Amino acid sequence: MKEILFVEPIFKSMIWGGDRLRTEFDYTIPSDHTGECWAISAHPNGDCTIKNGSYKGKSLGWLWTNEGQLFGNRSENKYPLLIKIIDAKKDLSIQVHPDDSYADSYEAGAFGKTECWYILDCEEDAEIVIGHNAKNRDELRSMIEQERWRELIRTRPIKKGDFFQITPGTVHAIKGGTMLLETQQNSDITFRLYDYDRLDKGKPRLLHIKESMDVINCPHKDAAVDGSSIENSSGAIINLITDKHYTVQRINIYTEMILDQDKDFMNISVIEGEGEIDETKISKGDHFILPYGYGRFALKGKMSLIVSYK
């Protein structure tokens, strides 16, 4: 099928969000506290619609259920990936995600949440939370119960273009001044470990101490990423990661590149610049899916893309 499925993003207001989804991507956002753009999503909490072509107005979830041939008639009961852009004006809560087994026991039929972050932009001297310093589960429990957060939490500096894999059980948090593209399993399960005692509408936000304790990996171990690349005068393909949940790449187009869509589906997000795909204009902030059987395609222009597939 030679039809590109352009996707209409969904936006979420958050207490930690800002307005950079408007100023950086020219999106129409619901408030100046917009934290998330669900760019390609079929989750019930944000099911994106198709903007063009034969399936204009249909949701991605509907397509997965009713037009499975578009995605190679895969066996999963729902679209397996979810792509977000996150604008953190303030620090997000410190949190942890479950794996598939725990997620299913917590919410029947739910996927776990493996995710990865590509840093689109950040303030000078920005940092993120990844991991913790507890040597064993007893020390972990003690540090949490005694609220020794500064001692427990591990931070690391970041810069534009960095990439991180966040496996289930990893304590993590995006900190203020960071904008990133997140590729994740299609899941909305988050266990909040600590939220800086902030109030939302006059009340503290719900914490999930027991669930967090159940799933935190101890001791922490950083996940490996790839980083290998192929580059020539036409552009570059940087392999960010391949695991059982997704493959994620950054593709930089300098002039023109011919590629092959030979996967069940391919998610593409334009993160910088502008150009064309098969003579259809695309620019920063566009998100689309190349369906099963699309085959060879041409990318022209000067732009950077994040590509994912399973």
C-alpha positions in Angstrom: 0.0 0.0 0.0 1.6 3.3 -1.1 -0.3 5.5 1.2 1.4 7.5 4.0 -0.7 7.7 7.2 -0.2 11.2 8.7 -1.2 11.3 12.3 -2.9 14.1 14.3 -1.1 14.5 17.7 -3.0 14.7 21.0 -1.8 17.1 23.7 -1.8 16.7 27.5 -1.6 19.5 30.1 0.6 18.7 33.0 1.6 20.7 36.2 5.2 20.5 35.0 4.5 21.4 31.3 5.3 24.5 29.3 4.7 26.2 26.0 7.6 24.9 23.9 5.4 22.5 21.9 3.9 25.7 20.4 7.1 27.8 20.1 9.3 25.0 18.8 6.9 22.9 16.8 4.1 25.5 16.0 1.5 23.1 17.5 -1.9 24.5 18.7 -1.7 23.5 22.4 -4.4 23.5 25.1 -2.5 25.6 27.7 0.9 27.1 28.6 1.4 24.0 30.8 1.3 21.5 28.0 3.7 18.7 28.9 3.1 16.0 26.3 2.4 15.6 22.6 1.2 12.0 22.0 2.4 12.0 18.4 1.7 8.5 17.3 -0.6 6.7 19.7 -3.4 4.2 19.8 -3.8 4.1 23.6 -7.3 4.5 25.0 -6.1 7.6 26.9 -5.0 9.2 23.6 -6.0 7.5 20.4 -4.7 9.6 17.4 -6.6 10.1 14.2 -5.4 9.9 10.6 -5.2 13.3 8.9 -5.3 12.3 5.2 -6.2 9.8 2.5 -8.4 6.7 2.5 -8.5 6.5 6.3 -8.9 10.2 7.2 -10.8 10.6 10.5 -10.2 7.0 11.6 -8.3 6.5 14.8 -5.1 4.5 14.9 -6.7 2.1 17.3 -9.6 1.5 14.9 -7.2 0.8 12.1 -5.3 -1.7 14.2 -8.5 -3.6 15.0 -10.2 -3.3 11.6 -7.4 -2.9 9.0 -4.7 -5.2 10.4 -3.2 -5.7 7.0 -1.8 -2.2 7.2 0.5 -3.4 10.0 1.3 -6.9 8.8 -1.6 -8.6 10.6 0.5 -8.7 13.8 -0.7 -10.8 16.8 -0.7 -8.0 19.5 -4.2 -6.9 20.5 -3.2 -3.2 20.2 -0.7 -1.1 18.4 2.6 -1.9 20.2 4.4 1.5 20.2 3.6 5.0 21.4 5.6 8.1 20.4 5.6 11.3 22.5 7.3 14.6 22.6 7.8 15.8 26.2 8.3 19.4 27.2 9.4 19.5 30.8 9.4 23.1 32.0 9.7 21.8 35.6 10.9 18.5 37.1 8.7 15.4 36.6 8.1 13.1 39.5 10.6 10.4 40.2 9.0 7.2 38.9 9.4 3.7 37.7 7.6 1.5 35.2 6.7 -2.2 35.4 7.5 -5.0 32.9 4.9 -6.9 30.9 4.2 -9.5 33.6 3.7 -7.0 36.5 1.7 -4.6 34.2 -0.7 -7.4 33.2 -1.3 -8.4 36.9 -1.8 -4.7 37.8 -4.1 -3.9 34.8 -5.4 -6.9 32.8 -4.1 -6.9 29.2 -1.7 -3.9 29.8 1.8 -3.8 28.3 4.7 -3.0 30.5 6.6 0.2 29.8 10.0 0.0 28.3 10.9 3.4 26.9 13.8 5.4 25.4 14.6 9.1 25.3 16.2 11.2 22.5 17.1 14.6 23.9 15.8 17.2 21.4 17.0 20.2 23.5 17.9 21.1 27.0 19.2 24.0 29.1 22.9 24.3 29.8 24.0 22.1 32.7 20.7 20.1 32.5 20.5 16.7 34.0 18.1 13.7 34.3 17.5 11.1 36.9 18.4 7.6 35.9 19.0 4.9 38.6 19.6 4.9 42.3 22.4 4.3 44.8 21.0 1.6 47.0 23.2 -1.5 47.2 20.5 -4.0 48.0 16.7 -4.1 48.6 17.0 -3.6 52.4 19.0 -0.4 51.9 16.5 0.6 49.1 13.5 0.1 51.5 15.3 2.0 54.3 16.2 5.0 52.1 12.6 5.3 50.7 11.0 4.9 54.2 13.3 7.5 55.6 12.8 9.8 52.6 16.6 10.1 51.9 15.9 11.1 48.4 19.1 13.1 47.7 21.1 10.1 48.9 19.1 7.6 46.9 18.6 9.2 43.5 21.3 9.1 40.8 21.5 12.0 38.3 23.6 12.5 35.2 24.2 15.5 32.9 22.7 15.6 29.4 23.1 17.5 26.2 21.2 17.8 22.9 21.4 14.6 20.9 21.9 12.2 23.9 20.0 9.0 23.9 18.9 6.8 26.9 17.2 3.5 27.3 14.8 3.2 30.3 14.1 -0.4 31.1 11.3 -1.5 33.4 12.4 -1.2 37.0 14.6 1.8 36.4 14.1 4.8 38.7 14.0 7.8 36.4 12.8 11.4 35.9 13.0 14.1 33.3 14.1 17.3 34.9 13.1 20.9 34.1 14.4 22.6 30.9 14.4 19.4 28.9 12.5 18.5 25.7 12.8 15.0 24.3 11.2 12.5 22.0 10.1 9.3 23.7 9.6 6.0 22.0 7.8 3.5 24.3 5.6 0.5 24.6 2.0 1.3 24.3 1.4 1.7 28.0 0.3 4.4 30.4 1.2 2.7 33.6 3.6 4.8 35.8 4.4 4.3 39.4 5.3 7.6 41.1 7.9 7.2 43.8 8.4 10.8 44.8 7.0 14.1 43.7 8.9 16.8 45.7 5.8 17.2 48.0 4.1 19.2 45.2 0.4 20.0 45.2 -2.0 19.6 42.3 -5.3 21.5 42.8 -4.4 21.8 46.5 -3.7 18.1 47.0 -0.5 15.9 46.8 -0.4 13.7 43.8 -0.8 10.0 44.4 2.3 8.0 45.1 2.8 4.3 44.5 5.4 3.3 47.1 4.5 -0.4 47.3 4.3 -0.9 43.5 7.5 1.0 43.1 9.2 -1.2 45.6 7.9 -4.3 43.9 9.4 -3.4 40.5 12.6 -1.4 41.1 15.7 -3.1 39.9 18.3 -3.4 42.7 21.2 -2.7 42.4 20.7 -0.4 39.4 22.5 -1.1 36.1 22.5 1.3 33.2 21.0 -0.1 29.9 23.3 -0.3 26.9 22.5 1.6 23.8 23.9 1.3 20.2 25.2 4.4 18.5 26.7 2.8 15.4 26.1 4.7 12.2 26.5 4.7 8.4 27.1 8.1 6.8 27.8 9.4 3.3 27.2 12.6 1.3 23.4 11.8 1.1 22.9 11.5 4.9 23.4 9.4 7.9 21.6 6.5 9.7 22.4 6.3 13.4 21.2 3.1 15.1 20.1 4.2 18.6 18.8 0.9 20.0 17.4 -2.5 19.1 15.6 -4.6 21.7 12.6 -6.9 21.7 10.2 -4.0 22.0 11.5 -1.7 19.3 14.3 -0.5 17.0 14.9 3.2 17.0 17.1 5.2 14.6 17.9 8.8 13.8 18.1 9.5 10.1 19.8 12.7 8.9 19.0 13.8 5.3 21.6 16.0 3.7 20.4 15.7 0.1 18.4 12.6 -0.9 18.3 9.1 0.4 16.4 6.0 -0.9 15.3 3.6 1.8 13.1 0.5 2.0 10.1 0.1 4.3 10.3 -3.7 4.7 8.9 -3.9 8.2 5.4 -4.5 9.5 5.1 -0.7 10.0 7.4 2.2 10.4 6.8 5.3 12.6 8.6 8.5 11.4 8.8 11.8 13.3 10.5 14.9 11.7 12.4 16.6 14.5 14.4 19.2 12.5 14.3 20.8 9.1 12.0 20.1 6.1 11.9 18.2 2.9 9.8 15.6 1.1 8.9 11.9 1.3 8.0 10.6 -2.2 7.2 14.2 -3.3 5.0 14.9 -0.3 6.2 17.8 1.7 7.1 17.2 5.4 8.6 19.4 8.0 9.5 19.6 11.7 6.6 18.4 13.8 5.1 16.0 11.3 4.5 12.4 12.3 3.4 9.6 10.1 3.4 5.8 9.6 4.5 3.9 6.5 2.3 0.8 6.5 3.1 -2.8 5.7 4.2 -3.4 2.1 5.0 0.3 1.4 8.4 -0.6 0.0 11.0 1.7 -1.4 10.7 5.5 -0.6 12.7 8.6 -1.2 13.6 11.3 1.3 14.8 14.7 0.0 15.8 17.9 1.8 17.7 18.9 4.9 16.1 17.3 7.9 16.4 14.9 10.8 14.0 12.1 11.6 13.4 9.6 14.4 12.3 6.3 13.0 10.9 3.3 15.0 9.5 -0.1 14.2 8.9 -3.5 15.8 
